[in-house]
Amino acid sequence: MTEKPFRLSIKVVIFDDTGRCLLLKRSSHSKGNPGKWDLPGGKVDSGEDFDRALIREVVEETGLRISLTRVTGGTERELPERTVAYLIMEARLVSGQVRLSNEHDDFAWVGAAELRDMDLVAQFRPFVLEAPRD
């Protein structure tokens, strides 16, 4: 029996000064979850610290500067060839205006009440909707 490998992916809930969080709409051409709303983040490169990887991913995807504040949770997704373990961080917006990469078609700063109406990526839906708010 061959066990599937685990891969680490990191995501972040970025809050602005009004308490809204940033969601990114995956490109309609995306291999995974096209057109769904997602959290910023991505894969950790070999030898890369996960916090540096997350800051890099956020800059690549949005152009924003953030400050990581804490680990807020985790989840996983089973794929045919691997299991993806997601580490979810929380951050605050430091500076910048959103400039999307070609990985995403849109973005939205969303308040807690609006989250239920968003077509979120399945593995993050329970986390985003049930996470305690400070």
N, CA and C of each residue as an Amber inpcrd file, in Angstrom:
protein
   402
   0.8440000  -1.1910000   0.0000000   0.0000000   0.0000000   0.0000000
   0.8840000   1.2480000   0.0000000   0.6580000   2.1290000  -0.9500000
   1.4150000   3.3660000  -1.0240000   0.6040000   4.4860000  -0.3770000
   1.2330000   5.1430000   0.5870000   0.5560000   6.2640000   1.2310000
   0.7400000   7.5150000   0.3880000  -0.2970000   8.3330000   0.3760000
  -0.2130000   9.5950000  -0.3500000   0.6590000  10.5640000   0.4450000
   1.4680000  11.3640000  -0.2580000   2.2640000  12.3670000   0.4410000
   1.3870000  13.5350000   0.9120000   1.8500000  14.2190000   1.9340000
   1.2230000  15.4450000   2.4080000   1.9900000  16.6270000   1.8320000
   1.2700000  17.6500000   1.4730000   1.8740000  18.9030000   1.0230000
   1.3230000  20.0210000   1.8950000   2.1750000  20.9800000   2.2140000
   1.7710000  22.1070000   3.0420000   1.4000000  23.2950000   2.1710000
   0.2530000  23.8790000   2.4590000  -0.1750000  25.1170000   1.8380000
  -0.5510000  26.0650000   2.9720000  -0.2730000  27.3210000   2.7820000
  -0.5550000  28.3040000   3.8220000  -1.5400000  29.3290000   3.2840000
  -2.4660000  29.7000000   4.1280000  -3.4860000  30.6810000   3.7690000
  -3.5550000  31.7270000   4.8680000  -4.1510000  32.8620000   4.5530000
  -4.2130000  33.9400000   5.5390000  -5.5510000  34.6640000   5.4600000
  -6.0690000  34.9780000   6.6260000  -7.2350000  35.8410000   6.7540000
  -6.6710000  37.2240000   7.0590000  -6.7650000  38.1270000   6.0830000
  -6.2370000  39.4840000   6.2260000  -7.3870000  40.4090000   6.6040000
  -7.2240000  41.1180000   7.7250000  -8.2380000  42.0690000   8.1690000
  -7.7800000  43.4920000   7.9000000  -8.7170000  44.3220000   7.4350000
  -8.4190000  45.7480000   7.2960000  -8.7890000  46.4660000   8.5860000
  -8.6720000  47.7860000   8.5960000  -8.9300000  48.5690000   9.8160000
 -10.3890000  48.5530000  10.2520000 -11.2950000  48.1400000   9.3840000
 -12.7190000  48.1070000   9.7360000 -13.1980000  46.6980000  10.0950000
 -12.2750000  45.7200000  10.0910000 -12.6400000  44.3540000  10.4700000
 -13.1100000  43.4780000   9.3300000 -13.0350000  43.9920000   8.1060000
 -13.3900000  43.1650000   6.9460000 -12.1970000  42.2960000   6.5600000
 -12.4860000  41.1220000   5.9640000 -11.3970000  40.2490000   5.5110000
 -11.3750000  40.1950000   3.9850000 -10.1990000  39.9290000   3.4570000
  -9.9960000  39.9030000   2.0140000 -10.2320000  38.5060000   1.4630000
 -11.0770000  38.4250000   0.4430000 -11.2720000  37.1930000  -0.3080000
 -10.8640000  37.4430000  -1.7520000 -10.3000000  36.4070000  -2.3820000
  -9.8890000  36.4810000  -3.7790000 -10.7060000  35.4860000  -4.5850000
 -11.1920000  35.9090000  -5.7320000 -11.9680000  35.0140000  -6.6070000
 -11.0030000  34.3320000  -7.5770000 -10.9390000  33.0170000  -7.4870000
 -10.0300000  32.2460000  -8.3260000 -10.3840000  32.4340000  -9.8000000
  -9.3650000  32.4690000 -10.6190000  -9.5420000  32.6590000 -12.0570000
 -10.4690000  31.5910000 -12.6250000 -11.2200000  31.9770000 -13.6260000
 -12.0930000  31.0120000 -14.3030000 -11.2670000  29.9500000 -15.0320000
  -9.9680000  30.1960000 -15.2050000  -9.0690000  29.2510000 -15.8650000
  -8.2780000  28.4060000 -14.8720000  -8.5450000  28.5760000 -13.5870000
  -7.8190000  27.8460000 -12.5570000  -8.0950000  26.3460000 -12.6440000
  -7.0470000  25.5280000 -12.4060000  -7.2230000  24.0690000 -12.4100000
  -8.0610000  23.6240000 -11.2130000  -7.9340000  24.3330000 -10.0990000
  -8.6800000  23.9720000  -8.9030000  -9.6230000  25.0740000  -8.4790000
 -10.8660000  24.7450000  -8.2880000 -11.8800000  25.6620000  -7.7680000
 -12.0610000  26.9400000  -8.5890000 -12.1740000  26.8400000  -9.9120000
 -12.3480000  28.0500000 -10.7140000 -13.6120000  28.8070000 -10.3210000
 -13.4670000  30.1340000 -10.2180000 -14.6070000  30.9910000  -9.9190000
 -15.0300000  31.0230000  -8.4550000 -14.3650000  30.2680000  -7.5970000
 -14.7050000  30.2500000  -6.1620000 -13.9130000  31.3240000  -5.4270000
 -14.4680000  31.7690000  -4.3100000 -13.7890000  32.7310000  -3.4480000
 -12.8450000  31.9840000  -2.5160000 -11.6410000  32.5190000  -2.3540000
 -10.5590000  31.8410000  -1.6490000  -9.8300000  32.8250000  -0.7290000
  -9.0520000  32.2680000   0.1630000  -8.1600000  33.0670000   1.0000000
  -6.8310000  33.2350000   0.2690000  -6.1490000  34.3650000   0.4530000
  -4.8190000  34.5150000  -0.1410000  -3.8560000  33.4820000   0.4340000
  -2.8440000  33.1320000  -0.3480000  -1.8110000  32.2210000   0.1180000
  -1.4770000  31.1880000  -0.9300000  -0.6500000  30.2220000  -0.5290000
  -0.2550000  29.1980000  -1.4800000   0.7490000  28.2300000  -0.9170000
   1.5860000  27.7030000  -1.7680000   2.5160000  26.6440000  -1.4020000
   3.8030000  27.1990000  -0.7880000   4.4010000  26.3800000   0.0530000
   5.6900000  26.6880000   0.6490000   6.7620000  26.0300000  -0.2160000
   7.7290000  26.8100000  -0.6950000   8.8230000  26.2560000  -1.4870000
   9.7760000  25.4770000  -0.5870000  10.4540000  24.5120000  -1.1500000
  11.4110000  23.6960000  -0.4020000  12.4390000  24.5930000   0.2970000
  12.5970000  24.3860000   1.6040000  13.5550000  25.1550000   2.3860000
  13.0790000  26.5330000   2.8220000  11.8720000  26.9090000   2.4470000
  11.3470000  28.2440000   2.7540000  10.5890000  28.2160000   4.0750000
  10.8180000  29.2140000   4.9270000  10.0380000  29.3490000   6.1580000
   8.5910000  29.6510000   5.7870000   7.6280000  29.0440000   6.5020000
   6.2260000  29.2060000   6.1020000   5.7510000  30.6460000   6.2260000
   6.2400000  31.3960000   7.2210000   5.7880000  32.7780000   7.3600000
   6.3120000  33.6440000   6.2120000   7.5510000  33.4280000   5.8140000
   8.1080000  34.1580000   4.6650000   7.3720000  33.7710000   3.3800000
   7.0400000  32.4860000   3.2590000   6.3090000  32.0120000   2.0880000
   4.9450000  32.6990000   1.9940000   4.2640000  32.8270000   3.1220000
   2.9400000  33.4450000   3.1170000   3.0260000  34.9210000   2.7440000
   3.9790000  35.6280000   3.3020000   4.1580000  37.0410000   2.9630000
   4.4770000  37.1790000   1.4780000   5.3370000  36.3070000   0.9420000
   5.6690000  36.3110000  -0.4900000   4.4280000  36.0590000  -1.3350000
   3.6530000  35.0430000  -0.9780000   2.4410000  34.7190000  -1.7350000
   1.4560000  35.8840000  -1.7530000   1.2770000  36.5450000  -0.6220000
   0.3450000  37.6720000  -0.5500000   0.8130000  38.8060000  -1.4600000
   2.1030000  39.1050000  -1.4520000   2.6330000  40.1440000  -2.3380000
   2.4210000  39.7450000  -3.7960000   2.7200000  38.4790000  -4.1430000
   2.5530000  38.0170000  -5.5250000   1.0980000  38.0740000  -5.9770000
   0.1760000  37.6810000  -5.1040000  -1.2380000  37.6030000  -5.4870000
  -1.9770000  38.9310000  -5.4060000  -1.5440000  39.8250000  -4.4970000
  -2.3270000  41.0370000  -4.2350000  -1.5280000  42.3360000  -4.2430000
  -0.2180000  42.2770000  -4.0760000   0.5790000  43.4870000  -3.9500000
   0.5310000  44.1050000  -2.5630000  -0.1970000  43.4870000  -1.6350000
  -0.3590000  44.0500000  -0.2880000   0.7890000  43.6830000   0.6420000
   1.0420000  44.5780000   1.5890000   1.9760000  44.3150000   2.6880000
   1.1300000  44.0030000   3.9210000   1.4750000  42.9020000   4.5860000
   0.7150000  42.4800000   5.7620000   1.6520000  42.2390000   6.9360000
   1.0470000  42.1500000   8.1000000   1.7630000  41.7660000   9.3180000
   1.0310000  40.5670000   9.9090000   1.7300000  39.4290000   9.9800000
   1.1220000  38.2320000  10.5440000   0.9490000  38.4030000  12.0450000
  -0.2200000  37.9980000  12.5650000  -0.5010000  38.1850000  13.9790000
  -0.6120000  36.8910000  14.7630000  -1.1200000  35.8170000  14.1230000
  -1.2490000  34.5560000  14.8530000  -1.6700000  33.4260000  13.9160000
  -1.4630000  32.2040000  14.4130000  -2.0120000  31.0220000  13.7610000
  -3.4670000  30.9460000  14.1980000  -4.3560000  30.7750000  13.2390000
  -5.7700000  30.7730000  13.5910000  -6.4780000  29.4580000  13.3060000
  -5.8180000  28.5280000  12.6020000  -6.4610000  27.2440000  12.3800000
  -5.8030000  26.4180000  11.2970000  -6.4860000  25.3690000  10.9470000
  -5.9850000  24.4890000   9.9090000  -7.0980000  23.6190000   9.3710000
  -6.8630000  23.0590000   8.2130000  -7.8110000  22.1510000   7.5870000
  -7.0340000  21.3120000   6.5800000  -7.7100000  20.4100000   5.8910000
  -7.0430000  19.5930000   4.8890000  -7.9860000  19.2960000   3.7330000
  -7.3780000  18.8430000   2.6350000  -8.1500000  18.4620000   1.4550000
  -7.5090000  17.2240000   0.8480000  -8.3330000  16.2320000   0.6070000
  -7.8750000  14.9950000  -0.0320000  -7.9460000  15.1420000  -1.5410000
  -6.8260000  14.9310000  -2.1920000  -6.7690000  14.8960000  -3.6440000
  -6.3550000  13.4820000  -4.0540000  -6.5950000  13.0910000  -5.2790000
  -6.2500000  11.7230000  -5.6780000  -4.7750000  11.3680000  -5.4560000
  -3.8830000  12.3240000  -5.6950000  -2.4550000  12.0320000  -5.6210000
  -1.7640000  12.5110000  -4.3490000  -2.4580000  13.3110000  -3.5170000
  -1.8330000  13.8350000  -2.2930000  -2.9090000  14.3750000  -1.3570000
  -2.4880000  14.6130000  -0.1240000  -3.3240000  15.3080000   0.8480000
  -2.6860000  16.6730000   1.0870000  -3.4770000  17.7140000   0.9770000
  -2.9740000  19.0660000   1.2160000  -3.3910000  19.4840000   2.6220000
  -2.3930000  19.7950000   3.4480000  -2.6260000  20.3150000   4.7890000
  -2.5120000  21.8330000   4.7160000  -3.5370000  22.5190000   5.2030000
  -3.5620000  23.9840000   5.1680000  -3.3410000  24.5360000   6.5610000
  -2.3490000  25.3940000   6.6980000  -2.1310000  26.1710000   7.9040000
  -2.7200000  27.5500000   7.6310000  -3.6090000  28.0030000   8.5030000
  -4.2780000  29.2870000   8.2780000  -3.8200000  30.2840000   9.3270000
  -3.2950000  31.3890000   8.8480000  -2.7990000  32.4650000   9.7010000
  -3.7940000  33.6300000   9.6770000  -3.5960000  34.5280000  10.6040000
  -4.3490000  35.7790000  10.6270000  -3.3440000  36.9040000  10.4780000
  -3.7530000  37.9720000   9.7950000  -2.8620000  39.1080000   9.5690000
  -3.6680000  40.3840000   9.5120000  -2.9470000  41.4800000   9.6690000
  -3.5780000  42.7830000   9.4720000  -2.9210000  43.4470000   8.2690000
  -3.7130000  44.2230000   7.5740000  -3.2240000  44.9720000   6.4240000
  -2.3010000  46.0760000   6.9120000  -1.1110000  46.1780000   6.3190000
  -0.1670000  47.2410000   6.6630000  -0.2520000  48.3500000   5.6220000
  -0.1750000  47.9850000   4.3420000  -0.2290000  49.0070000   3.2890000
  -0.5030000  48.3750000   1.9370000  -0.8650000  49.2480000   1.0100000
  -1.0440000  48.8400000  -0.3760000  -2.4900000  48.8450000  -0.8270000
  -2.6330000  48.8130000  -2.1310000  -3.9160000  48.6570000  -2.8030000
  -3.8630000  47.3240000  -3.5340000  -4.9770000  46.6230000  -3.5690000
  -4.9990000  45.3020000  -4.1950000  -4.7160000  45.4240000  -5.6920000
  -3.7120000  44.6600000  -6.1380000  -3.3780000  44.4920000  -7.5530000
  -3.3260000  42.9900000  -7.7860000  -4.3360000  42.4600000  -8.4270000
  -4.4590000  41.0120000  -8.5870000  -3.4720000  40.4380000  -9.6000000
  -2.9950000  39.2420000  -9.2890000  -2.2040000  38.4760000 -10.2570000
  -3.1740000  37.7920000 -11.2230000  -2.6320000  37.0780000 -12.1980000
  -3.4990000  36.3880000 -13.1530000  -4.1360000  35.1380000 -12.5570000
  -3.8270000  34.8100000 -11.2940000  -4.4440000  33.6640000 -10.6230000
  -5.8770000  33.9620000 -10.1780000  -6.2320000  35.2570000 -10.1500000
  -7.5370000  35.6500000  -9.6170000  -8.2210000  36.6450000 -10.5360000
  -9.5620000  36.5850000 -10.5450000 -10.3630000  37.4730000 -11.3930000
 -10.9520000  38.6540000 -10.6340000 -11.0390000  38.5650000  -9.3090000
 -11.6920000  39.6220000  -8.5400000 -11.2700000  39.5090000  -7.0830000
 -11.6070000  40.5260000  -6.3110000 -11.3670000  40.5120000  -4.8720000
 -12.5130000  41.2190000  -4.1870000 -12.6580000  40.9550000  -2.8810000
 -13.6900000  41.6280000  -2.0960000 -13.2300000  41.7080000  -0.6490000
 -13.4390000  42.8800000  -0.0550000 -13.2750000  43.0440000   1.3900000
 -14.6480000  42.7700000   1.9830000 -14.7570000  41.7380000   2.8060000
 -16.0440000  41.2110000   3.2340000 -16.1720000  41.2430000   4.7540000
 -17.3160000  41.7120000   5.2140000 -17.6260000  41.6640000   6.6410000
 -18.1620000  40.2960000   7.0180000 -18.1600000  40.0090000   8.3090000
 -18.5890000  38.6920000   8.8070000 -19.9940000  38.3330000   8.3200000
 -20.9050000  39.2940000   8.2880000 -22.2890000  39.0180000   7.8850000
 -22.3930000  38.6330000   6.4080000 -21.4610000  39.0780000   5.5920000
 -21.5010000  38.8060000   4.1490000 -20.8930000  37.4570000   3.7710000
 -20.1310000  36.8560000   4.6690000 -19.4080000  35.6230000   4.3370000
 -20.3250000  34.4830000   3.9070000 -21.4960000  34.3760000   4.5260000
 -22.4150000  33.2800000   4.1930000 -22.8890000  33.3270000   2.7450000
 -22.8790000  34.5040000   2.1540000 -23.3560000  34.6600000   0.7810000
 -22.2750000  34.4300000  -0.2700000 -21.0240000  34.2250000   0.1640000
 -19.9170000  34.0540000  -0.7660000 -19.7880000  32.5820000  -1.1640000
 -19.4870000  32.3240000  -2.4130000 -19.2740000  30.9620000  -2.9120000
 -17.8220000  30.5710000  -2.6260000 -17.5750000  30.1990000  -1.3700000
 -16.2240000  29.9250000  -0.8950000 -15.7200000  28.5590000  -1.3450000
 -14.3920000  28.4380000  -1.4750000 -13.7490000  27.1470000  -1.7070000
 -14.1910000  26.2170000  -0.5750000 -14.5830000  25.0030000  -0.9110000
 -15.2110000  24.0790000   0.0390000 -14.3990000  23.8430000   1.3070000
 -13.0870000  23.6460000   1.1920000 -12.3160000  23.3070000   2.3870000
 -12.1880000  24.4560000   3.3760000 -12.4500000  25.6850000   2.9550000
 -12.3530000  26.8220000   3.8670000 -13.7010000  27.3040000   4.3720000
 -14.7700000  26.8580000   3.7600000 -16.1100000  27.3170000   4.1510000
 -16.4010000  27.0950000   5.6360000 -16.2510000  25.8810000   6.1650000
 -16.5320000  25.6970000   7.6090000 -15.6240000  26.5620000   8.4850000
 -14.3640000  26.6600000   8.1120000 -13.4290000  27.4640000   8.9040000
 -13.8370000  28.9310000   8.9290000 -14.0800000  29.5070000   7.7570000
 -14.4030000  30.9330000   7.6650000 -15.7350000  31.2490000   8.3470000
 -16.7260000  30.3790000   8.1800000 -18.0540000  30.6560000   8.7250000
 -18.1480000  30.4040000  10.2200000 -17.3110000  29.5230000  10.7550000
 -17.4140000  29.1660000  12.1780000 -16.3120000  29.7510000  13.0390000
 -15.3420000  30.4370000  12.4450000 -14.2370000  30.9790000  13.2300000
 -14.7370000  32.0370000  14.2030000 -14.2500000  31.9750000  15.4470000
 -14.6470000  32.9800000  16.4240000 -14.1120000  34.3490000  16.0250000
 -14.8540000  35.3690000  16.2750000 -14.4480000  36.7450000  15.9840000
 -14.1170000  37.4500000  17.2890000 -12.9510000  38.1150000  17.3050000
 -12.5440000  38.8750000  18.4950000 -13.2590000  40.2050000  18.5630000
